[in-house]
């Protein structure tokens, strides 16, 4: 196991793509210390930025301790292995990863699990905006894998999502599942406005409060239970809405009936 | 400064030099007979290939549509970030690179002159501002005149002389170099949500046909003695079965040709050579078109090669971009440039496993290889429509080596493989032919007398590649050639060594070439014209012309017109 501890509080963003079990594999501490990273516009060595320590424990492969909230691009494209972050971490955590596991004890910043293709990210604190969503302008969304967030998440979660599961124990911001095509998002608490805008497929499940639904969705029925993934179902009852009809979509939004009495008006259309 | 390039294998098709071992002398930015050997800086080019600097006849690198493409594609830029060095500036690359990166990357490939082929005159100031910021290269722009109301009005009246005067006025007003025509008549129709579907459809309100616009402007081009021909993007571009329209277009232009000289350049011909009735039955029309071009001398063309990559399409052909949007559903931009033209942009991914894309890839190579005379065709990707210009070394490999073509074809969709003519084509370009299709032919077609060759008095633009034609059989070892043409051993611009071993050595600014066409009687900017500006344009006449101070280094070419 390699333990990385920041040597100081970073004033500028640190781009550390090399913090990745696949890259560290078979390298000695000296070799890891010589890996390249950028601090702001300066090229640095990983050893200039972090204290690097090796201990005999096998898992996790990498532990990041201390304040890593400015450390970006950790675990980009990782295929296997495990990273544990004992605190906060910066943007683009586990972007395009296809396997392995990342656990964050604190908060993660924007674009965590962006364009993810497999594996598991578990964030015990909050996550920022664009969780599981592609970079600006891109339409390549998350396709596989699982993201679990114990706290709240920001806006634009699961944009262009085409597979996989995102589970949030807290609340979510606006524009959840924008242009979503497939896959499942479960929000246990409340969500912001305009959920599912332009979605053409997939499932958004809201167990908490949802203030309003965009007008291009239609009610499809009421269901007692909804499946999140294999062997996991949540109990409702849920209103089921179908849309986004402006895009000829067949996405579904499940909204808790108990927590949303104001949506009762839709029942007359059933 | 004096410079001597010693013992290289020189390929200079304009002067008929085919791989001779010789020295090239340079003094004060020009090629000269000889220099004093003791004083001159020497480059040992023994075992290396010496070409004139590359010339690109058609590449969208600056202007309103390019910049909108940049704004639209942050995801394209994040893939290819270029950091600054002590010499070069930072930027971004891939399909729509930033201006500085464009200049550097061209220079690294040994290119020294490029033509920006579509400039709406209304956006000319913006285009020249971007060209000023594109270093390392001499450049020029073609104003879009095929659907400009003044041209349509005078063609409708049948007054070619007056039309020619306005075109001459526009050349110096927009600081342009050649007449660009895009989907003639179609863009004006697009303003009303329509398009033209053959060269004899009528343009709304003006009542003239694309045939009249093309032939009219080709005649105007002759009357004005412009160095390049009309630069034509055909009607029905990008639609299955359009090769018939292209053949009609070329036949229509026969009427303008009076001698053996070309009268029109059909650009990115690949997109205009589709046979078949729909996308499912799409096949190559290259054979018919190549046959026609082989038998006639009034047409030149460039390939518009498709590269299997993620790119951005951008053209003044608004209706075509709308068709692409309907096919892909991708994010898109479309606009109408008042009284002049239209435009559209949409990202595009060309895939080997798509039968349509793979057939397109094959068509461009078939066209090039089936047309016997290399002076009639030039290598382009229609950057960034077919793919970014940085893919040129790949195209070179496909052109010089059957082995390279077949290796790529084997990875393509089965249906496209079956339809492709490539397995039956044996032709492999020599370095001499390659020098024609990448520089000499283009310079000749453009009428750039001091570019594309290494004769005395030519501009000292030279590209030296790390390739030994005596030791390397390029057809078999195409990968060595591809590497050599990706990173020039040396690029020399105006006598300065700007690139060495694929690294930029110094940042130089290039000239902007434009035409100062002298007509016997000039267009009078009278009250009537100013009134038209007030009525039809969003800018006043006074703010319209590109004044001299807009160009960082201005290089006007005086042309004496016959009218």
Interface residues (C-beta under 8 A of the other chain):
Chain A: X41 X134 X135 X136 X137 X138 X139 X140
Chain B: X72 X73 X74 X75 X76 X78 X83 X330 X331
